[in-house]
Amino acid sequence: MKNDPAMNTPIHLPVAKLTAEAFQPFGTAFSLSSPGSSGPLVIHQRLHPLLDMPRLTTTQLAAAGAAQITRLERHPFSSQTFIPLACTAYLVVVTPQAADGGPDLSGLRAFAGDADTGVHYAAGVWHAPMSARGGPARFVIQMWRHNELENDVFIDLPTPIACVSRDVMAKAG
C-alpha cells in the first residue's frame, strides 16, 4: 500500500489476480469451468447454533468506476459465497480480523475476479462490498442467517482505499 498523508490522498492498494492459492487465507476462490465432481466447491461455515436460514439470493451490480473503498463488512457467524451469473470482472478486497475483532488493515489485499471464478469468504473475514468491473454484474449469493443475530457488521474507513492494477502502480513509481 502507498499513502501520501501530506496530500491527504487515498491509500493505493495493488490488485492481483484472484486465484485459489492467493485467496486461501481469506476463504476459497474456485473455477466454474472445471470438470464436475461429487466434491463440494466450498464448505459453508455456520458458527452459531441459531443459524437456521440458508439464504440463497441474487444481486445485480452496476459497473463501478474508479475503485474507492470506504467501508468494510464481515459476517461473524457465517461464510458467504458469490457465484457469477453474468459479469466481465469484479473486485474483491479483503483483510484479516485483528485481535480486537476489527479489520487488520496491514493485511489488506485486492483481487480481480472474472466470470469463471467464484469466491467464498470465510466467516469473520472483513471485506469490501463486491464491485463490478468492465460492465454490470449479476451474482448468486449464499449465506446463513438468523433474525436474532448480528449477521452483518460494518465499519467506515477513516481513509479511502484506491485499488490500482499492478501495471498502473509500476508506472507511477
Secondary structure by P-SEA (a helix, b strand, c coil): ccccccccccbbbbbcccccccccccbbbbbccccccccccbbbbbccccccccccbbbbbccccccccccccccccbbbbbbbcccccbbbbbbbbcccccccccbbbbbbbcccbbbbbccccccccccccccbbbbbbbbccccccccbbbbbbcbbbbbbcaaaaaaac
